[in-house]
């Protein structure tokens, strides 16, 4: 049963990644259909991020009230609904409207699921699970690219991902009896623990520093993920269909890097893994800045992805050890919120 639940969690991380790169991959085509400037993608991303900030800050309260399994299932269902809304949108304002449930769903499942894994599984599983997120984020642009190349339009790409999310939602609901109850979750000992207030969270030593770290990391990750396709079109002259697929190089780097990181964690601790990743990110940025054409741009994107690979999962996994298991859900919630403020 434990292994079955782990399979469900792995599938959930793939699901988390699937929608993340869709907007960036499809936007060169979407902005033409909606007759809006290229820069308007930032408005949609901003709304999604704000929704995620709100739901991340509520994750401690929601998880302690309903449990990780139910929060994950409901959040994935909300995301599936939002993606379907994107697929039927015919105006820019409709995208903005559907971006609200998109963000609310993404934040809750991200914070709750990450904390659950940090508490119940080893560091290697955190890296491999986030590798599955990268797999989803890499597959998303390919699905979108295939839909565009075959003339089916970006709407079809969003619809396909929505259907996948609906299937996963059903699987998570069926798996609810398998989720382990923590002592601060409802039904574990008959007592419902009180969520930490923001004042209490900020009083924890190191909390403000870890929030700043997430702010900076996710600002970098979102910039690379959202604008890679448009950058390849506008700077290097690639066509939108090709750029939609090549934009996944960043996420391929993350995916491959996290697969490798799962093995490297046997030899290196979380802190050293984070430092290694930072060094590779700097190398990738330098290569991208050099005026060497599309090839260098793609190599830089791949290296930035490889560098990003260990940072996020290793910071998350070390949270219970640094701040205590009783505080980890609240800390991971504000970490996710800080991450999406950085994305904004």
WOHU-V775924 format. One record per residue. N is the residue number from 1. RES is the residue in three letters. SS is DSSP state (A for helix, B for strand, O for the rest). D_LAST is the distance of its C-alpha to the last C-alpha in Angstrom with 1 decimal. Layout:
N/RES/SS/D_LAST ; N/RES/SS/D_LAST
//
This chain:
1/UNK/O/39.6 ; 2/UNK/A/37.3 ; 3/UNK/A/37.0 ; 4/UNK/A/36.4 ; 5/UNK/A/33.4 ; 6/UNK/A/32.1 ; 7/UNK/A/32.3 ; 8/UNK/A/30.4 ; 9/UNK/A/27.6 ; 10/UNK/A/27.6 ; 11/UNK/A/27.3 ; 12/UNK/A/24.5 ; 13/UNK/A/22.5 ; 14/UNK/A/23.4 ; 15/UNK/A/22.2 ; 16/UNK/A/18.8 ; 17/UNK/A/18.4 ; 18/UNK/A/20.0 ; 19/UNK/O/17.3 ; 20/UNK/O/14.4 ; 21/UNK/O/15.6 ; 22/UNK/A/17.2 ; 23/UNK/A/14.8 ; 24/UNK/A/14.7 ; 25/UNK/A/18.4 ; 26/UNK/A/19.5 ; 27/UNK/A/17.5 ; 28/UNK/A/20.2 ; 29/UNK/A/22.6 ; 30/UNK/A/20.5 ; 31/UNK/A/19.7 ; 32/UNK/A/23.4 ; 33/UNK/A/24.4 ; 34/UNK/A/22.2 ; 35/UNK/O/23.2 ; 36/UNK/O/19.7 ; 37/UNK/O/18.4 ; 38/UNK/A/16.6 ; 39/UNK/A/13.5 ; 40/UNK/A/13.1 ; 41/UNK/A/11.7 ; 42/UNK/A/8.2 ; 43/UNK/A/9.0 ; 44/UNK/A/10.0 ; 45/UNK/A/7.2 ; 46/UNK/A/5.1 ; 47/UNK/A/8.3 ; 48/UNK/A/8.9 ; 49/UNK/A/6.1 ; 50/UNK/A/7.4 ; 51/UNK/A/10.8 ; 52/UNK/A/10.4 ; 53/UNK/A/9.8 ; 54/UNK/A/12.9 ; 55/UNK/A/15.0 ; 56/UNK/A/14.4 ; 57/UNK/A/15.6 ; 58/UNK/O/18.5 ; 59/UNK/A/19.4 ; 60/UNK/A/22.1 ; 61/UNK/A/23.7 ; 62/UNK/A/23.7 ; 63/UNK/A/25.0 ; 64/UNK/A/27.7 ; 65/UNK/A/28.8 ; 66/UNK/A/28.8 ; 67/UNK/O/28.6 ; 68/UNK/A/26.4 ; 69/UNK/A/28.3 ; 70/UNK/A/27.9 ; 71/UNK/A/24.2 ; 72/UNK/A/23.6 ; 73/UNK/A/25.9 ; 74/UNK/A/24.5 ; 75/UNK/A/20.9 ; 76/UNK/A/21.9 ; 77/UNK/A/24.0 ; 78/UNK/A/21.1 ; 79/UNK/A/19.1 ; 80/UNK/A/22.3 ; 81/UNK/A/22.7 ; 82/UNK/A/19.3 ; 83/UNK/A/20.1 ; 84/UNK/A/23.4 ; 85/UNK/A/21.9 ; 86/UNK/A/20.0 ; 87/UNK/A/23.4 ; 88/UNK/O/25.2 ; 89/UNK/O/22.8 ; 90/UNK/O/24.6 ; 91/UNK/O/22.3 ; 92/UNK/A/18.6 ; 93/UNK/A/18.5 ; 94/UNK/A/19.7 ; 95/UNK/A/16.8 ; 96/UNK/A/14.5 ; 97/UNK/A/17.0 ; 98/UNK/A/17.2 ; 99/UNK/A/13.5 ; 100/UNK/A/14.0 ; 101/UNK/A/16.6 ; 102/UNK/A/14.9 ; 103/UNK/A/12.0 ; 104/UNK/A/14.7 ; 105/UNK/A/16.9 ; 106/UNK/A/14.8 ; 107/UNK/A/13.8 ; 108/UNK/A/17.4 ; 109/UNK/A/19.1 ; 110/UNK/A/16.9 ; 111/UNK/A/17.7 ; 112/UNK/A/21.2 ; 113/UNK/A/22.3 ; 114/UNK/A/21.2 ; 115/UNK/A/23.0 ; 116/UNK/A/26.1 ; 117/UNK/A/26.4 ; 118/UNK/A/26.0 ; 119/UNK/A/28.8 ; 120/UNK/A/31.1 ; 121/UNK/O/30.9 ; 122/UNK/O/31.4 ; 123/UNK/A/28.8 ; 124/UNK/A/30.0 ; 125/UNK/A/29.1 ; 126/UNK/A/25.5 ; 127/UNK/A/25.3 ; 128/UNK/A/27.1 ; 129/UNK/A/25.1 ; 130/UNK/A/21.9 ; 131/UNK/A/24.0 ; 132/UNK/A/24.5 ; 133/UNK/A/20.7 ; 134/UNK/A/20.8 ; 135/UNK/A/23.9 ; 136/UNK/A/22.2 ; 137/UNK/A/19.2 ; 138/UNK/A/22.0 ; 139/UNK/A/24.2 ; 140/UNK/A/21.6 ; 141/UNK/A/21.6 ; 142/UNK/A/25.4 ; 143/UNK/A/25.9 ; 144/UNK/A/23.9 ; 145/UNK/A/25.8 ; 146/UNK/A/29.0 ; 147/UNK/A/28.4 ; 148/UNK/A/27.7 ; 149/UNK/A/30.6 ; 150/UNK/O/33.0 ; 151/UNK/O/32.2 ; 152/UNK/O/30.9 ; 153/UNK/A/27.6 ; 154/UNK/A/24.0 ; 155/UNK/A/24.8 ; 156/UNK/A/27.2 ; 157/UNK/A/24.6 ; 158/UNK/A/22.4 ; 159/UNK/A/25.7 ; 160/UNK/A/26.9 ; 161/UNK/A/23.9 ; 162/UNK/A/24.2 ; 163/UNK/A/27.8 ; 164/UNK/A/27.2 ; 165/UNK/A/24.8 ; 166/UNK/A/27.6 ; 167/UNK/A/30.1 ; 168/UNK/A/28.1 ; 169/UNK/A/27.7 ; 170/UNK/A/31.5 ; 171/UNK/A/32.0 ; 172/UNK/A/29.9 ; 173/UNK/A/31.8 ; 174/UNK/A/35.0 ; 175/UNK/O/34.1 ; 176/UNK/A/33.4 ; 177/UNK/A/36.8 ; 178/UNK/A/35.9 ; 179/UNK/O/32.9 ; 180/UNK/O/34.1 ; 181/UNK/O/33.9 ; 182/UNK/O/32.7 ; 183/UNK/O/34.6 ; 184/UNK/O/31.8 ; 185/UNK/O/31.4 ; 186/UNK/O/33.5 ; 187/UNK/O/37.0 ; 188/UNK/O/37.2 ; 189/UNK/O/39.5 ; 190/UNK/O/39.6 ; 191/UNK/O/37.4 ; 192/UNK/O/33.8 ; 193/UNK/O/31.9 ; 194/UNK/O/29.8 ; 195/UNK/O/26.1 ; 196/UNK/O/25.0 ; 197/UNK/O/23.6 ; 198/UNK/A/20.6 ; 199/UNK/A/23.3 ; 200/UNK/A/25.2 ; 201/UNK/A/22.2 ; 202/UNK/A/21.4 ; 203/UNK/A/25.1 ; 204/UNK/O/25.3 ; 205/UNK/O/25.9 ; 206/UNK/O/23.1 ; 207/UNK/A/20.4 ; 208/UNK/A/18.4 ; 209/UNK/A/18.8 ; 210/UNK/A/17.7 ; 211/UNK/A/14.5 ; 212/UNK/A/13.8 ; 213/UNK/A/14.9 ; 214/UNK/A/12.5 ; 215/UNK/A/9.6 ; 216/UNK/A/11.1 ; 217/UNK/A/12.4 ; 218/UNK/A/9.5 ; 219/UNK/A/7.6 ; 220/UNK/A/11.1 ; 221/UNK/A/11.7 ; 222/UNK/A/8.9 ; 223/UNK/A/9.9 ; 224/UNK/A/13.5 ; 225/UNK/A/13.3 ; 226/UNK/A/11.7 ; 227/UNK/A/13.6 ; 228/UNK/A/16.8 ; 229/UNK/A/18.8 ; 230/UNK/A/18.1 ; 231/UNK/A/18.8 ; 232/UNK/A/22.0 ; 233/UNK/A/23.0 ; 234/UNK/A/22.4 ; 235/UNK/O/23.4 ; 236/UNK/O/26.0 ; 237/UNK/O/27.4 ; 238/UNK/O/27.1 ; 239/UNK/O/27.5 ; 240/UNK/A/24.6 ; 241/UNK/A/26.6 ; 242/UNK/A/27.1 ; 243/UNK/A/23.6 ; 244/UNK/A/22.3 ; 245/UNK/A/24.5 ; 246/UNK/A/24.0 ; 247/UNK/O/20.2 ; 248/UNK/O/21.1 ; 249/UNK/A/22.6 ; 250/UNK/A/19.5 ; 251/UNK/A/19.7 ; 252/UNK/A/23.4 ; 253/UNK/A/23.1 ; 254/UNK/A/21.1 ; 255/UNK/A/23.7 ; 256/UNK/A/26.7 ; 257/UNK/A/25.5 ; 258/UNK/A/25.0 ; 259/UNK/A/28.4 ; 260/UNK/A/30.0 ; 261/UNK/A/28.1 ; 262/UNK/A/29.8 ; 263/UNK/A/33.1 ; 264/UNK/A/32.2 ; 265/UNK/O/31.3 ; 266/UNK/O/35.1 ; 267/UNK/O/35.6 ; 268/UNK/O/32.5 ; 269/UNK/O/30.7 ; 270/UNK/A/27.0 ; 271/UNK/A/26.7 ; 272/UNK/A/28.4 ; 273/UNK/A/26.5 ; 274/UNK/A/23.2 ; 275/UNK/A/24.9 ; 276/UNK/A/26.3 ; 277/UNK/A/23.0 ; 278/UNK/A/21.5 ; 279/UNK/A/24.6 ; 280/UNK/A/24.3 ; 281/UNK/A/20.6 ; 282/UNK/A/21.9 ; 283/UNK/A/24.8 ; 284/UNK/A/22.7 ; 285/UNK/A/20.5 ; 286/UNK/A/23.9 ; 287/UNK/A/25.4 ; 288/UNK/A/22.7 ; 289/UNK/A/23.0 ; 290/UNK/O/26.8 ; 291/UNK/O/28.2 ; 292/UNK/O/29.9 ; 293/UNK/O/28.7 ; 294/UNK/A/27.2 ; 295/UNK/A/28.9 ; 296/UNK/A/27.3 ; 297/UNK/A/23.8 ; 298/UNK/A/24.5 ; 299/UNK/A/26.0 ; 300/UNK/A/23.1 ; 301/UNK/A/20.7 ; 302/UNK/A/23.2 ; 303/UNK/A/23.5 ; 304/UNK/A/19.8 ; 305/UNK/A/19.8 ; 306/UNK/A/23.0 ; 307/UNK/A/21.7 ; 308/UNK/A/18.6 ; 309/UNK/A/21.1 ; 310/UNK/A/22.5 ; 311/UNK/A/19.7 ; 312/UNK/A/17.7 ; 313/UNK/A/20.9 ; 314/UNK/A/23.0 ; 315/UNK/A/20.7 ; 316/UNK/A/20.6 ; 317/UNK/A/24.3 ; 318/UNK/O/25.3 ; 319/UNK/A/23.6 ; 320/UNK/A/26.8 ; 321/UNK/A/29.0 ; 322/UNK/A/27.1 ; 323/UNK/A/26.4 ; 324/UNK/O/29.0 ; 325/UNK/A/29.1 ; 326/UNK/A/29.3 ; 327/UNK/A/25.9 ; 328/UNK/A/24.1 ; 329/UNK/A/22.6 ; 330/UNK/A/21.2 ; 331/UNK/A/19.9 ; 332/UNK/A/18.4 ; 333/UNK/A/16.7 ; 334/UNK/A/15.0 ; 335/UNK/A/14.3 ; 336/UNK/A/12.4 ; 337/UNK/A/10.6 ; 338/UNK/A/9.8 ; 339/UNK/A/8.9 ; 340/UNK/A/6.1 ; 341/UNK/A/5.0 ; 342/UNK/A/5.4 ; 343/UNK/A/3.8 ; 344/UNK/O/0.0
//
